[in-house]
């Protein structure tokens, strides 16, 4: 399996992403062809080699004619649809911009349709996102993993005034993502960078076992005294089987606790980063009925998961051991239904066919908004998935 690891030790932005892609071998001319097809006057990407604190990297900048346009999401999506991009490239670009719009809508208390993009609606930001979508498609990786994300500290000036770092939209986009500690007094991660990495990455954490084939260094525009302002992209083959990774199992037996406390502990465990939580009915000493509470998590979350088990249950001890698991290559996907767009996950099974699983929260919101049974929305989302639109065979046993 071909995978990519985004080492965001100095944050991530749109231009850093493009620099890393070009430095790793993506054809700049192909990116410029896609950008030129958007109809932005005089807009093109320029790449040059630079040094950041002594390290060589590629810096990609966007040259464009000055404009005063602030676009809505619908305008940007029409530009993407009209561009000379493949269906998969258009889909990725649309998903990145839609994620940005959803974050802006939550921050400003409005709807996605009414969001008025400022910085992100400018020609250079549109070029960054579209070129990044095309570049990742050309890179041809099956799985993207990213490191924890540093945001920097201090303040940043945006269209709405001076804000604390991370900027409001950046913070919204990074909800649920592990943030790396950083005392750098600058904005290291921009809204564009946050939207790109959270759309692409299947997970965040340490570098997976892999054999490196290409390395790309993308330079940010700012000079940072404390460290090289770079994004490092590692591309290669997974060292183990299809989607193999090492995780940890934590378990404890409980025979003196109520169901309410177990339910609350389960919620806390999910919030602490658990990959899976489940309870099994067991029999303990003196014929006591009991519950075995099991948790699956990443190595980086073992301590926090164990702390929750000790805090929220009556256990006096927790068993833990590492295990290897294989997972399908997964990526986010959206389908259109009569109840609106529904988010979900595509899983690639052997032979290249795809399986679509609707996301519960997306189905729940649509069911609540339209006052229809959740089952109806869920079934509609499954039926709406058409693998032929992606040019790949389908495998949908749950239809």
N, C-alpha and C positions, 0 to 999 in steps of 0.2 A: 504494500500500500504506500502510495506517495503522499507524504505529509509535509506541512510547513509549520515552523514554530516562529512566532513573533516575539522576539526578545525586546520588550518595551522598557528597558532599564532607564531610558530618559524620556518616557512618554511616547505618544503617537499623534501624528497629525496627517492631514491629507498629503502634503508635499513630502513628508518623511516616508509615507507608504509608497508613493510613486518612485522616490529615489531608490528605495530598497528593491522594488520590483525590477526596475531598469538595471540596477547593479547586479541583480541575480540572473539577468539574461533576457528579460522581456523586451521585445522589440519596440523601441521608442516610436518608430515610424507607424507601427500599427496603432499605438495609442493616439498619435496625432491624427491619424485618419478618422478615428472614432470621434475625437473632439471636434475636428473640422466639420463633421457631418451634423453637428448640433445647431448650426446656424448662428454661432456667436461670432460677430465680426472680428477678424484679425486674431482670433484666439488660438494659441499653440503652446506646446510644451517645449521647454529648452532644458537640456541636461548638461551638466558640467561636473568635472571632478574637483572636489574641495578637500580641505583638511580640517578636522575638528579635534582640537587638543592632540594633534600629532597623528590622528588616524585618517586614512583615506576613505572617502565616501562619495556617493553620487548625490548631487543636489538637483532636483527638478523644480523649475519655476514655471509659472504660467504667464505668458505675455498676452495682453488683450487690450483692446481699445477702451478708454475710460467710459463708464456708463453710470447712470443713476437709477438703474432698475432694481426694484425689490420684488421678487416674484412669489407667487403662491405655489403650493405643491402641484396643483393641476397644470400650471403652465410648464413647470419643470418636467413633469411626467409626459406631457405632449412633446416636448423637445426630445426626450429620450426615445419615445415611440417613433418619432420621425427620423431619428439618426440611423446611420448604417452600422448597426450592432446586431449580433446574433440574439436569438431569443433568450438564451441563458444570460448573456451580458445585460440585456435590458432588464431581465427579472432581478438580477443582483443590484443594479443601479436603482431600480424602483424601490427595492426593499430597504436599501440604505437611506434614501431620501424619505421614505415613509416612516422609518424609525426616527429620523430627525424630526419630522413633522409631529409625530405622536409625542415626543419629548417636549417640543416647544408648546404644543397644545396643553399639556399638563402643567407646564410652568406658568403659562399665561392665562389659564382657565378658559380656554376657548376650544373650538373644534379643529380637527385636522384640516378641514376644507377652508377654514378662515385664517389659518396660520399665515402670517406675513413674514417670509424669510427676509432677513437683512443680510448679515455677512454671508450666510450659507446660500443665499439666493443670488449672489454676485457671480459673474462669469468665471472667475478663477476657482471658486468653490465648486461650481457645477462641473468644471473641467476636472478638478481633483477627484470628485466622486465617480464620474463616468469613466475616467481613465483608470481609476483604481479597480472598478468593476471589470473592465475589459482586461486589465493586467492580470487580475486573479484568475479570470477564465483562461487566459493564455498560459498561465503558469501550470495549470492542469493538475492541481493537488486534490486528493480525496478527503483530506482532513486538515483543519487548521486549529492549532492550539496556541494560546497566548500566555505570556507571563502575567503576574499581577501588575496592575497599572498604577504608576505614580502620576499624580496630577500637578505636583508643585504646590507652592504656598503663596500667600500674599493676595494681591488684587489684580484684576484685569479690566480694561475699559472696553465695553461692548456698546451696541447701538442704544441700549436702555440705560447706560450710565456705568459707573464703577461697581464691580461685583467682586465678591470673594472668590478665590480659586478653590475648588473647581467652579467654573461658571454654571449657572443654574441648569442649562440644557445638558452640559457635560455630566453633572451630578446625576441628573435624571436618567441619562443613558447608561450610566455605570451602576445603577441599582442592581444589587445581587452579584456584582463582580468584585473579586478581591482587589483591594487597593494596596499598593506598595507604599511604605513610608518614604517620604521625601521632604527635605528641608530646603530644596532649591527655590529661591524667591521669584519664580517665573511660572507662567502657564506652560506646563509640559504636555498636557493632553488637551486637545481642542475638541469642540463638538463634532467636527467632521471626523477626526481620528477616532473618537469614541464610538460614533455611529458605524464606522467601517469595521472596527475590531469586534464590536458586539454583534454585528451581523454575520461576520465570517467565522469567529471562533466557536468551536463546539464546546470547549472548556478552557478554564484558566488555571494555571499552576506551573509546576516544574516541567522542564523539557522532557518529552517522551523518549523512550529508547528508540534510536534511529541511527541510520548510516547517512552522514551528510554528503550531499552531492554538490550543492551550490550554496553560497553565502552572499547575501546582498546587504550593503550598508546604505541607508537612506539618511541624508543630512537634513536637519531642521534649519530654518533661516536664522535663528537666534544664536549668538555666541554665549555659551554658558561656561563660566570660569571653573566651576566645581567638577565638571565631568564632560565627556564628549557628548554633544547633543545629537545622538544617532539612534536610529531604529535598526536593529539587526534582524535579518530574515534568514532562517536556516531552512533549507529545502532538501529532502532526501527520502529514503525508504524506511518504513517502520522496521525495527530490528527483529520484531517477533511476528506472530500471526496477524491475520486481518483484524485490525482494530484492537490488538492486545494491549493491556495495560495492567499495572499492579495497583490494587486497592487494599483496604484493610477491612476486616470484620471485627466488630465489637459486640459482645453479648453479655447479658446478665440475666439471672433467674430471679423472679419476684413472686413471693407468696404471701406478702403482708402489705399489699397496696391496693387502692381502689381503682376501678376503671377510669374514673375521672382524672386521677393523677397520671395514669398511663397515657391517656389522651393528650393531656397538657404537655407531658414530657415529649411525646411524639412531635408535637408542634414545635417545641423548642429545638429538637434535634434537626428538623428540616431547616429551621432558621439558621442553625449553626453550620450548615453546608453538607448535611448527609445526602448521599446518593440514593439511599433506599432505607426505609425503616419498616419493620414488620414485627408482629407479635404472634407467638405460637403457644397454643395451650399445651401445658406439660403437667406431669404428676411429680411432686417432690416428696421429701421425707414425711413420715407420719400421715401418708395418703392425702397430703394437701394439694388441691388443685392450684396451679400457678401459671404464670406467663413467662415465657422466654422472650425478652426484648432484644432484637437483633438490629444492628446498624451497619450499613456499608458506607465507607467514606474514603477520601483520598488521604495520603500520608500526611499532608500539611494540615489536615483537619482533625487528626486523631486526638490531640490534647484537648481541643475545645469540645469535641463530641463527648469525650470521657468526662469532662467537667460537668456537662449537662446531665449525664447519667447519675453522677454522684449528688448533684444539687437537687434534681427533680424527682429522684426515686429513693427508695429505702435501701438500695443495694449497699453491700459492704465490699464488693469486689467486682471487677469487670475483666472478662477474658478478651484478648485481642490477638489477631494474627494476620499476616499478609496473605493475600490470594491473588491469582491472576485471572482476569476475565477478558473475554472477547466481546466487542460491541460492534454493531453495524456502523458503517460510515453514515453519519447523519448530517443533515443540514435543514435549516428553516425553509418553509414553503408556505405559500398562501393560496387559497382557492376562493373563487367567487361563488356565493350561493344566494338564494332569494332572500336570505336573512342577513346579507352583507358579507364582507370578506372574513374568512376564518383562517387563523394562523394554525400551523401544524408542523410536523416534522417528517422529513423524508428519510427513510432508511434504505440503504442499498444492500440487497440480498445477493447471494452468489449468482453469478451469471450477468450481473449488471442491472437486473430489474429493480424497481422501486416499490416501496410500501409506504403509504401515507397514513399518519396517525394524527387526527385533529387534536389541537390543544384544548384541554378542559376549560381553562379560564376564558379563552376566546369564545368557545361554544356557550359557556355559561352567560357571558355578557350579552351575546346575541339572543339567547333564549329569554333572558330577563327583559331586554329592551323590547322585544317583539311579543312577549308573553305567549310563548309557545313552549312545549315540552323540550327539555334538554335533549332527549332521545331524537326528536325530529331534526334539530339542528345538527347533531352529531352524524346522523345518517345522511343528511343533505351534504355535509362536508366530505364524507367518504365518497359519495357518488359523484361529487364535482371534480374529484381528482382525475385528471386524464394524463397518464404517462406519455401518450403519444405527442402531447404538446411539448414535452421535453426531449422527444426523440428517443425515448428509452422504453423498454417493455415494462409492464406493470405486474405486481404480485400483490393482490389485495384479497386475502382470504377472509377478512373481516367484513366485507361489504354486505 
